[in-house]
Structures are given as structure tokens and as C-alpha cells.
Amino acid sequence: MIAIGLMSGTSFDGVDAALVRIAPNDRGYAIETLDFVTRPYDAEVVERLAALLPPHAGSTAEVAELHRRVGEQFALAARAVAAGTPVDFVASHGQTVWHDGERNVTLQIGDAFAIREALRTTVCYDFRSADTAAGGCGAPLVPYVDALLLASDDEDRIALNLGGIAHLTVLPRGIRRGADGAFDVVAFDTGPANMLMDAFVAERTRGRQRYDRDGALASRGIVDESVLDALLADPYFAQEPPKSTGRERFGAQFLTHHATLLEPLDLEDGVATLAELTAVSVADQIAKRLPDARVLVAGGGARNPALLGRLAARLPRARVETTAAMGIDPDAKEAIAFAVLGLETLRGRGANVPRATGATRSVPLGAIAPFGLARVLAKLEAECG
């Protein structure tokens, strides 16, 4: 099957689009990445999303209008990566505008039918709602794909994504599906990854910079241990999984809440301290579970040497590297994951991990905007059985 996976994370800077070939194998699926692009959101969409997302409160009308506009942006990214290649289906995560895992509430916008009209192909979408309806947090969903693509019979591994939020999947060697088809793995959001650093840089530079390119600021800064300890006192870090979080907790308002602590720090020291917050909150969780694991990192944080260095320093027994070592582009990994989840949607197979989300059972994820669906299902049956 030829598919496109579409993803935009909590940083809402653009749409990641991966064009992949998916074929069944003895472990699950073999993935070949044919192309990958990141298409930045139009400036007007970024401005409107920033005004809508927490800590702001947007109107119903604005949500509805952005639902359409974001769908159009996703469609443009899909068309760019397809570049004329016939595609069997598209799987779109959408743009999260609200997430409250503890209350089983989540909302992703991005009109799937706008994508369908642009690509003239079936689109799978709204992946999180099925899990929340089954009593889950709706996140994280990628652990199912982590287990399919990254688990090993020979070594313990951790799949770590450092996007706006950091989340990890614990993959002890030799894991297998349960009788219900689900993987019994631990996975959860550890807290902020790049989100707080990005917000701090944007605030201190008055928008001239949006993030710490190549970790240059963090590498020059000195961690303020007293500020770090105060930030780590947030109760989320001590909470046991299943748990998930997002901009509602670790957005710019988190910095505002701790403004008196952060104000004395200059730009470099502030970014270094927030980078250490990410490294400590991630490393503590890994050390409690698989301290000798091979840690496979994806997401924007995989391009931050300072952050990876701090993480490695906190995990002296682990081997920290990016998913490129496994042949998976760290930037494309999340988009690839949703392409795989879309395939499972079409197959009607459960693809959440109840132990990770807290759902009562493994359930098929996603809704379907069909276009030539009979042909797609026939091809699926021929290839996957």
C-alpha cells in the first residue's frame, strides 16, 4: 500500500507529510519512506492558532473556520509529498487544539474532506476519539507503531519522541502481542520537550527567534539548579502513568506562573535550565524502567545536540541515538506512525495500547472519509489478507 501520513504537533509550526510504502512482514510491517516534506503553515494560520490555543480561549466560529483552513494546509502538504504518485490512502492526525487526558477529552481539527477532495483518495482521521470513548487519555497513540517497528528480540529499547511534548515507549526485548492483539507496553508523556524552550526563546527575543537552533543557546548557558528543582516540583512529573499532557499544562502560561524564578536568568541560562528540565524528566523515567536501554530519539529535539547531550549525561548506562540508526528519519517518524495507524483503521484492527492510554480495551482507531474505498479494501485484502 502507498500511503501518506500527516502530522502537526504541539509546536504548530507546520505539517509533516511522509509518503510511504507499507508491506506486511513477519513482525508486522516493513516501511519504506519514499519522500518526506515539512510544509510550514501560512503565517496567517500560525497567528490564528496562537490566538486560539491555550492559554487563550477561542470562539466556536474560529474553531470551525480554522478546521477548514488547517484542512487545506494539510491538503497542500499531502499534494506536495505525493508529487503525482498514486496514493491508496491518507492518514491525518490533524492539529490538536485541546487535550485533557484526565477527563478523556481531546480535539484535533483539519477537515479530512478538504484533504480528500485535493487528493481524490480515502482519508483516515480523528484517531484519538475512539480511545477517549473507551475511557483512555487519547494519547499517546504512537506506542503501537513503536512496538511494531522498533521492538527487538535482542535488546531493551526506548522509543522517545521529543516534539513540543516528550513521550516515550518502553520496549523490553522480546515483547509480543497479547491475545486481543494489543501490545502490553508502558508508554506516556513525560512532560515538556521543546515547548517551554521555544516559548522562552520567542518571549525573550520578542519573536525574532522561535526556537534554539542546534541547541546553540542551551550549550552556552549554565543550569540554575534552584530554578530547576522548583520547576520539577510540578505534580505532573511525579504522577504515575497512564498520563498525557500538552499545551494546556506546559504552554507559555507555565512560564508565566514561574516568572519570578525565570526572570533573573538571561536567555542562555534560561534555555539551558529548561533543556535540563526536559532531560531530567525524561531520564528519570527511563532510569526507573530500562536504564541500560538503547534510546531511539525522534522529533525536533533529535536535532538539538545540547539536549541529547544532557539526556545522555543523565543516562550513563544507556545508548542514546536517533531513529536514523534504524533507517527512520527522526523528523518523519510521527507522520510515518499515523500512516501505519491509518492502515490499521482500514483493516479494522485495534491500534491503541490500553496500558498506555488507560482505555478499557483495544479498539480500532480513526474515522474514514471514503473515496474509491472498495478498490482500496480489495488491494488491502490482496496484500495483507
C-alpha positions in Angstrom: 0.0 0.0 0.0 1.2 3.5 -0.8 0.1 5.9 1.9 0.7 9.5 3.2 0.9 10.1 6.9 0.2 13.7 8.0 1.2 15.1 11.4 1.3 18.5 13.1 2.4 18.6 16.7 2.1 20.9 19.7 4.5 23.4 18.2 2.0 24.0 15.3 4.8 25.3 13.0 3.7 23.3 10.0 2.6 19.9 8.6 4.9 16.9 8.3 4.0 14.7 5.4 5.5 11.2 4.8 5.0 9.2 1.6 5.5 5.6 2.5 5.1 2.1 1.1 3.7 -0.3 3.7 4.1 -4.1 3.3 3.3 -6.9 5.8 6.2 -8.9 7.2 6.6 -11.5 10.0 6.9 -8.8 12.7 4.1 -6.6 11.4 5.0 -4.2 8.6 8.0 -3.2 6.6 8.1 0.6 5.9 9.9 2.3 3.0 9.9 6.1 3.1 9.6 7.3 -0.5 9.6 11.0 0.4 9.1 13.4 3.2 8.4 17.1 3.4 7.5 19.6 6.1 5.3 22.4 4.8 5.1 25.4 7.2 1.7 26.8 8.0 0.8 30.0 6.3 1.7 32.9 8.6 -2.0 33.8 9.0 -2.8 30.3 10.2 0.0 30.3 12.7 -1.2 33.7 14.1 -4.8 32.4 14.3 -3.8 29.1 16.0 -1.6 31.0 18.5 -4.7 33.2 19.4 -6.9 30.1 19.7 -4.7 27.7 21.7 -4.2 27.7 25.5 -3.9 29.8 27.5 -6.2 31.7 25.1 -9.9 30.8 24.6 -11.2 30.9 21.1 -14.8 31.1 19.8 -16.7 28.3 18.2 -16.7 30.2 15.0 -12.9 30.5 15.0 -12.6 26.7 15.6 -14.9 26.0 12.7 -13.1 28.4 10.4 -9.7 27.1 11.4 -10.9 23.5 11.0 -11.4 24.3 7.3 -8.2 26.3 6.9 -6.0 23.7 8.6 -7.5 21.0 6.4 -6.5 23.0 3.4 -2.9 23.3 4.8 -2.8 19.6 5.3 -4.0 19.0 1.8 -1.3 21.2 0.4 1.4 19.2 2.3 -0.1 15.9 1.1 -0.1 17.1 -2.5 3.5 18.3 -2.2 4.8 15.0 -0.9 2.7 12.9 -3.3 4.1 14.9 -6.3 1.8 12.9 -8.7 2.4 9.5 -7.1 -0.9 7.5 -6.9 -1.8 7.1 -3.3 -4.1 4.5 -1.8 -5.0 6.4 1.3 -4.0 9.4 3.5 -3.9 9.3 7.3 -4.2 12.6 9.0 -3.6 13.3 12.7 -4.8 16.9 12.4 -3.9 19.8 14.7 -4.7 19.4 18.4 -6.4 22.4 19.8 -7.5 21.0 23.1 -6.4 18.0 25.1 -7.4 17.0 28.6 -6.4 13.4 29.0 -7.6 13.1 32.6 -11.1 14.0 31.5 -11.0 11.9 28.3 -11.4 15.0 26.2 -9.4 15.8 23.0 -10.0 17.7 19.8 -8.0 17.7 16.6 -9.0 20.0 13.7 -8.2 19.8 10.0 -11.0 19.0 7.6 -10.4 15.5 6.3 -12.8 16.1 3.4 -10.7 19.0 2.2 -7.8 16.6 2.0 -10.0 14.0 0.2 -11.1 16.5 -2.4 -7.5 17.6 -3.0 -6.0 14.1 -3.3 -9.1 12.2 -4.5 -8.4 9.3 -2.2 -9.6 7.8 1.1 -8.6 9.7 4.2 -8.4 8.3 7.7 -8.7 10.8 10.5 -9.7 11.6 14.1 -7.6 8.9 15.6 -7.8 9.9 19.3 -11.6 9.9 19.8 -12.0 6.2 19.8 -9.6 5.8 22.6 -11.2 8.5 24.8 -14.6 7.0 24.2 -13.2 3.7 25.5 -12.0 5.5 28.7 -8.5 6.4 27.6 -6.4 9.6 27.6 -6.4 9.6 23.8 -2.6 9.7 24.0 -0.1 8.5 23.3 -1.1 6.6 20.2 2.3 6.1 18.6 3.4 3.3 21.1 1.5 0.7 19.0 3.7 1.7 16.0 6.8 1.9 18.1 6.2 -1.8 19.1 5.7 -2.8 15.5 8.7 -1.0 14.1 11.2 -0.6 16.8 11.0 -3.5 19.2 13.8 -6.1 19.3 14.2 -9.7 20.4 17.8 -9.0 21.4 17.9 -5.7 23.3 15.8 -3.4 25.5 14.8 -0.2 23.7 13.1 3.1 24.5 11.3 5.0 21.7 11.5 8.6 22.6 9.8 11.5 20.8 11.0 15.0 21.6 8.4 17.3 20.0 6.6 20.0 21.9 5.9 17.4 24.5 8.2 14.4 25.3 6.7 10.9 25.2 8.4 7.6 25.5 7.5 3.9 24.8 9.2 1.2 26.9 10.1 -1.7 24.7 11.7 -4.6 26.7 13.3 -7.2 24.5 11.0 -9.9 23.1 7.6 -8.2 23.5 4.7 -9.8 21.7 1.0 -9.0 21.1 -1.5 -10.2 23.7 -4.5 -12.4 22.9 -6.5 -9.3 22.0 -3.8 -8.1 19.5 -2.6 -5.3 21.8 0.9 -4.7 22.9 1.4 -4.7 26.7 3.9 -1.9 26.8 4.3 1.1 29.1 4.1 4.5 27.3 3.3 8.0 28.4 4.1 11.7 28.1 7.0 12.6 30.5 6.3 16.4 30.3 7.7 19.2 28.1 10.3 18.6 25.4 10.8 21.7 23.2 7.6 23.6 24.1 8.9 25.5 27.1 12.3 26.3 25.4 10.5 27.5 22.3 8.2 29.7 24.3 11.0 31.1 26.4 13.1 31.9 23.3 10.2 33.6 21.5 9.4 35.7 24.6 12.9 36.8 25.3 13.7 37.6 21.7 10.4 39.3 21.1 9.6 36.8 18.3 12.9 37.3 16.4 13.7 33.6 17.2 11.1 30.8 17.7 13.5 28.1 18.9 17.0 27.2 20.0 18.6 26.3 16.6 21.0 23.4 17.0 20.9 23.9 20.8 23.3 26.8 20.5 21.8 28.8 23.3 21.5 25.9 25.7 25.1 24.8 25.0 26.3 28.3 26.1 24.1 28.6 29.2 24.5 27.4 32.8 21.7 25.5 34.5 20.3 27.2 37.6 19.8 24.2 39.9 17.4 26.0 42.3 15.1 27.1 39.5 15.3 23.5 38.0 14.2 22.0 41.3 11.3 24.4 41.6 10.1 23.5 38.1 10.4 19.8 38.8 8.1 20.2 41.8 5.2 20.3 39.3 3.0 17.4 40.4 2.7 16.0 36.8 6.3 14.8 36.9 5.6 12.5 39.9 2.3 11.3 38.6 2.2 7.6 37.6 1.2 6.5 34.1 -1.1 6.3 32.2 -0.9 10.0 31.7 -0.7 12.5 28.9 -0.3 16.3 28.8 0.1 19.2 26.4 0.0 22.9 25.9 -2.8 23.2 28.4 -0.3 22.5 31.2 3.1 23.2 29.7 2.4 26.1 27.4 3.5 29.7 27.8 1.4 30.0 30.9 3.7 27.6 32.7 6.5 30.2 32.2 4.2 33.0 33.4 3.4 31.0 36.5 7.1 30.7 37.3 8.1 34.2 36.0 9.6 35.3 39.3 12.0 32.3 39.1 12.9 32.7 35.5 13.1 36.5 35.2 16.7 36.8 36.7 18.0 34.3 34.2 19.5 35.6 30.9 18.5 34.0 27.6 21.2 31.3 27.5 20.9 30.3 31.2 17.1 30.2 30.9 17.2 27.9 27.8 19.9 25.7 29.4 17.7 25.3 32.6 14.6 24.4 30.5 16.6 21.9 28.4 17.8 20.3 31.7 14.2 20.2 32.8 13.4 18.1 29.7 16.5 15.9 30.1 15.9 15.2 33.8 12.1 14.5 33.5 12.8 12.1 30.6 15.9 10.4 32.1 14.4 9.8 35.5 11.6 7.8 33.9 13.9 5.8 31.7 16.2 5.1 34.6 13.3 3.7 36.6 12.4 1.3 33.8 15.2 0.3 31.4 18.4 2.1 32.5 20.6 0.1 30.0 18.3 0.5 27.1 19.0 1.7 23.6 17.2 5.1 23.4 15.9 5.9 19.9 15.1 9.6 19.6 12.8 11.3 17.1 11.1 14.6 16.7 12.5 18.1 16.6 14.6 17.5 19.7 16.6 14.9 17.9 18.3 17.9 16.0 19.3 19.5 19.3 22.8 18.3 20.3 22.7 20.1 23.6 19.5 18.4 24.6 20.7 15.0 23.5 24.0 15.5 25.3 22.2 16.4 28.6 20.0 13.4 28.2 23.0 11.1 27.6 24.8 12.6 30.6 21.8 11.7 32.8 21.7 8.1 31.4 25.3 6.9 31.6 24.4 3.2 31.1 22.1 3.9 28.1 22.9 4.3 24.4 21.2 7.5 23.1 20.9 7.9 19.3 18.3 9.0 16.8 15.9 6.7 14.9 18.1 7.3 11.9 20.1 4.4 13.2 17.0 2.2 12.4 16.5 3.7 9.0 13.7 6.0 10.1 14.1 9.8 9.6 13.6 11.3 13.1 11.6 14.2 11.5 9.3 11.8 9.7 8.7 9.2 12.3 5.4 10.6 13.7 4.0 11.1 10.3 5.0 7.5 9.3 3.3 6.3 12.5 0.0 7.7 11.5 0.2 6.2 8.1 0.5 2.8 9.8 -2.3 3.7 12.2 -4.4 4.6 9.1 -3.7 1.1 7.6 -4.9 -0.5 10.8 -8.1 1.7 10.7 -8.8 0.3 7.2 -8.2 -3.2 8.5 -10.5 -2.6 11.5 -7.8 -3.7 13.9 -7.3 -2.3 17.4 -4.3 0.1 17.5 -4.3 1.8 20.8 -2.3 0.5 23.8 -4.7 0.3 26.8 -1.8 0.1 29.3 -0.5 3.4 27.8 -3.8 5.3 27.5 -5.9 3.8 30.3 -8.6 2.7 27.8 -10.7 -0.3 28.9 -9.9 -2.2 25.8 -8.0 -2.3 22.5 -10.2 -0.5 19.9 -9.9 0.3 16.2 -8.9 4.0 15.8 -9.9 6.6 13.3 -12.8 7.6 11.1 -12.9 7.2 7.3 -13.7 9.7 4.6 -14.1 7.2 1.7 -13.1 7.7 -1.9 -12.9 4.6 -4.0 -13.0 2.6 -0.8 -13.9 -0.7 -2.4 -10.8 -0.6 -4.5 -8.6 0.3 -1.5 -10.1 -2.6 0.6 -9.6 -5.1 -2.2 -6.0 -4.1 -2.6 -5.6 -4.3 1.2 -7.1 -7.8 1.2 -4.8 -8.9 -1.5 -1.7 -7.6 0.2 -2.4 -8.2 3.9 -5.1 -10.9 3.9 
